[in-house]
């Protein structure tokens, strides 16, 4: 009798497993939360102007972003009509090496271009809503229907205090607990 040859099974990356489980837990918690009224997105996003680098000024921390500093998202159009969505950060220190996670985003509401889906780990997809946007595309606010995910992004590494306060005030009007929002350490400019 001929013995079957078995190929070795590659070992899964523990970091990928941890990230996948954390994202799954977030999605499950968000879906089990008490329903909230819909978030209001901005009326229209010019995707060409939106592309490029956005520094993470503040967020509601969750497991995948805790301890990350000098973080930023970079968006670029892809040939398939989707967007490359790279998240770059340093762990705990401005002098730590940069790490980049490569994701993809796509518009689900072409009328406004303000509702997207993003994915960093297949098959987990997150809702990405542009709920506030500077007319000059110098800052943007990203929300999630659960109100448990929230980001303030800016082209620069900081925002004027009055601009930041106005963003938080408008976020509170959309049902966010702004006491949960934490600034992300960014390098001085």
C-alpha positions, 0 to 999 in steps of 0.5 A: 500500500502506497503511503500518502505524502502530506504537505506541511500546513503553514502556521498562522501568524499570531499577530494576524490571529489576534487582530482578526479576533479583536476586529471580530469582537468589535464587530460583534459588540457593535452589532449587539449595541442598542440601535442608534439613529443613523449618523449623518454623513457630509453631503458630498466628498470629492474623492480626488481631493480626499486622497492622500495622507491623513494624520490621526489627531484623535480617536475613540481607542479600541484594541487595534489602535491602543498604544499606537502613536504618529499614526496616519492613513493614506488613501490612493485610487486603485485600478479596480475602482477601489482605494488603497487604504494604508494605516501607518503607525509607531508602537508606543514611541515616536522613535519606534519603527513605522509599521504599515497595515495594508487595507482596501476601501470602497465607496458604497454610496456613490451619490455622496462618496461619504459612505465606504467600507474598509477591510484590512483582514478578509473577511472583516469589513467595517463601515466608514462614514465621513460625518464631518469634513473641512471645506478645504479638505484639511480635516475630516471626521470618520464615524461608525453607526455604533458610535464606538469607533471615531477618528479625527483626521487632519492633513497636518499633525495638529489642529487649532483648539477652536477647530478641535472643539467645534468638531467635538461639539458636532460629534456630540450632536450626532450621539458620540460620547466625546469624553471617550475621545483621546488625542493621538501623540503626533510628532511636532511640526 
